[in-house]
Amino acid sequence: MPKQLATMDYAVLQQCMHCGMCLPSCPTYDATKRERHSPRGRIALMRSIADEELEIGQGFADEMSYCLGCLACQTACPADVNYARLFEAARTDIEATQLPRPLSRGFWRGLTLRGLFRYPRVLRLFGRFLRFYQRSGTQAFLRRIGFMRLLPQNLRRLEPQSPAIGDAFSDALIQPVEVPAEPAQHRVLLLTGCMQDLLFSDINRATADVLLANNCEVHTPPIQPCCGSIHSHNGERELAQEMARRWLDLVKPADFDAIISNAGGCGSHLRHYSSLLGDDPAYAERAKVWDGKLRDIHEWLQHIGCRPPTSVATGAKIRVTYHDSCHLAHGQRVTAAPRNLLQMLPSVELVELPEANWCCGSAGVYSITQPQQAAELLDRKVAHIDSTGATVLATANPGCHLQLQNGLHAAGLPVTIAHPISLLAEAYARETSPSSL
């Protein structure tokens, strides 16, 4: 396999002007003030790898693991350096290098990246097992007798944070094709995601309801492959390409006015299938069409002119604050649309969150691989949420949702977390059921 850094267009590596504008935006540089922990320092290391002045070793691997991949540096960069491409290329090269690694690492990567997140039916089967484990009383019983103390340290730390599997998966809530009451003006494909499907299928149902309320015909394949985001982000480029091909085999992007994502992290990756498959003659053109159709749900609603809810607020407004998912804000540059949507809701008072676009520490598997840094970022975020006096925190990414849910629970703060689209769907529902206020 050719090295990604060494074979990519060298202009991408040269684009960094070393101006330092990225430094204040980088959470890891902010924590350590060390140059190697900054985007500028990491790009210098990547360039040395590409120039064969430095070999890929454990130090470089550790540095790329310490990076959140939050892409705040891309927003801050005046030269528009494509850090996401560099970061993923570096992680791909690291995975292709024979470095000494714990056996447990290979086991968990194989189970998740090459197993669960590669086969949607297997992932759902695993979800059903977890649902039974959680709701049958087995989990509570094992906790009560102290069984969890026998687990390895990392699993013992993570077990209390294990998320609750939803009551039903998305295909039980959403028909493959649903049409609005009025003649459809748009035809869209709704992506239900992996974790979103297992944990937050109600958000997918709310997304379908909002699209229907805005005269969209909604197509939702019942069994959907992973988008490949988790594979690409963790250096498994070939698996990410496989996932992209599966999607392009499943649907024809040209058949839809838009392909809708409601998860910030997934959406950021889904916009770049053409860069994954640009060298594949069988898929390159379809991948370009796919990229051109991909829209975040907030972005799409703003584009078509979202219908304001006609429900009327009664009593005091709910104070809501909004946390930007890193990959929605920095990867997709969608920041105003979610706020505009929240301000449209008659029962909501939107309060701006300090450092709203600062990473919460979730960052995919970062809270597992870098627990100390993730915890510090989470504590910082929770303190800012508390300062707003909000009773509802809106955010649009399942990873952020879980991370913040754990942080707010640990801090004892009575703050509910909701997707902005769920709040809009509730407002539409109150148009016909005002008594639900």
Sequence and secondary structure as in RCSB ss.txt:
>XXXX:A:sequence
MPKQLATMDYAVLQQCMHCGMCLPSCPTYDATKRERHSPRGRIALMRSIADEELEIGQGFADEMSYCLGCLACQT
ACPADVNYARLFEAARTDIEATQLPRPLSRGFWRGLTLRGLFRYPRVLRLFGRFLRFYQRSGTQAFLRRIGFMRL
LPQNLRRLEPQSPAIGDAFSDALIQPVEVPAEPAQHRVLLLTGCMQDLLFSDINRATADVLLANNCEVHTPPIQP
CCGSIHSHNGERELAQEMARRWLDLVKPADFDAIISNAGGCGSHLRHYSSLLGDDPAYAERAKVWDGKLRDIHEW
LQHIGCRPPTSVATGAKIRVTYHDSCHLAHGQRVTAAPRNLLQMLPSVELVELPEANWCCGSAGVYSITQPQQAA
ELLDRKVAHIDSTGATVLATANPGCHLQLQNGLHAAGLPVTIAHPISLLAEAYARETSPSSL
>XXXX:A:secstr
   HHHHS HHHHHT     TTGGG HHHHHH  GGGSHHHHHHHHHHHHTTSS   HHHHHHHHH     HHHH
H TT   HHHHHHHHHHHHHTS     HHHHHHHHHIIIIITT HHHHHHHHHHHHHHHHSSHHHHHHHTTGGGG
S HHHHHHGGG     SS HHHHS SEE  SS  SEEEEE   SHHHHH HHHHHHHHHHHHHTTEEEE  SS  
  SHHHHHTT HHHHHHHHHHHHHH  GGG SEEEE  HHHHHHHTTHHHHHTT TTTHHHHHHHHHHEEEHHHH
HHHHT         SS EEEEE   HIIIIIS   HHHHHHHHH TTEEEE  TTTTS  S TTTHHHHSHHHHH
HHHHHHHHHHHHHT SEEE   HHHHHHHHHHHHHHT   EEE HHHHHHHHHHHHH GGG 
